[in-house]
Amino acid sequence: MLSVRPGPASLDFLALGALVHRLDPGILPFRRARTLDVHVSGGEYNVAANLSDCFHLNTGVCSAMVDYPIGELIQAGVKAMGVKPFYKHFEHDGVRGPNMATVYSDRGAGVRPPVVFYNRSNEAGAMLEPGDFDWTAIFAGGVKWFHSGGIFAALSDTTSELIIEAMQAAKAAGAVTSFDLNYRAKLWKVAGGDRNPVDVLARIVKHVDVLIGNEEDLQLGLGLEGQKAEKGLDATKFFETIGLAVKKFPNIQAVATTLREVQTTNRHEWSAVLWLDGRQFTAPKCHLDVVDRIGGGDGFASGLIYGLLTGRPTQEALNLGWAHGALLTTFHGDVTMAKLAEVEGFAKGGSARVQR
């Protein structure tokens, strides 16, 4: 049974991952772009930012920070979202780095999908290693929930070892641990070396209470067999794959994911599922008119974690994640602009009628 640490704590939620800046030309492809929006992002950080800004929890992030103007821009974004930073600082040499990673992502439109590519060369986040953070001091005031993800694990040999170190410290401190598989084949391939992602992720997942990931994440990231899910929002095959995951990793108490059928870039069918202690839960289904799909999955994770952290009934917790992820796709950028009342209203069946 998922058990959240009772009583006060200095942090409700702590994330470990790489901070990045996303360059966004809107619906234009990059080859035609002349202006760009800049979004502060990171698969793990986004959850902390959402939980702070929308759900009013005390959150923190452990990450690398380069002392140069782009680092200052990112620090300002983290501060604006109310997230407490724990940084390992790096000096920039003025020419080659180390760097804060850049993600390039247009929004696409209609039948033209979004295009995402990266510059993670000489990334400071990939240089993080065990021993870089004083976990005893960080967890001393109490942390209720600790979270990391597969994007950070893929960056280098040392980042995956750092996640394991942090997970062990979190478990010793009585925190719930969660991990978003976020399997990205190109990141694991570029990281190179002798690392097998299935082996690396298995060592991490042994310390995880709540696992987030779609069927492809579970199959490719954890080496599970199974049929590919049929197109649509039928959760049957996914629950079968979850059964294989919890058989391989009996420590897992919950598995969750979004269900999304992409009709066009701006038109999606949307739902979500949660397996918790052997029980299966399914969120409602809805149509999404998508403005910017980046961050929707992190939006789901943050709403779900909020519900579980605050003791909401399981179905309600799932619906909060589903509703917040849906709302996040209506905003530009990677992190939330929603208010808690909006999330709760939509989760209960609210509509898009004008509010007067």
Helices and strands as residue ranges (DSSP letters): E 11-16, E 20-24, G 30-32, E 37-41, H 43-53, E 59-67, H 69-80, E 84-91, E 101-105, E 116-119, G 124-127, H 135-139, E 143-149, H 150-154, H 157-172, E 176-180, H 185-191, H 197-205, E 210-212, H 215-216, I 217-221, H 222-222, H 236-248, E 254-264, E 267-276, E 279-282, E 286-289, H 296-309, H 314-328, H 340-347
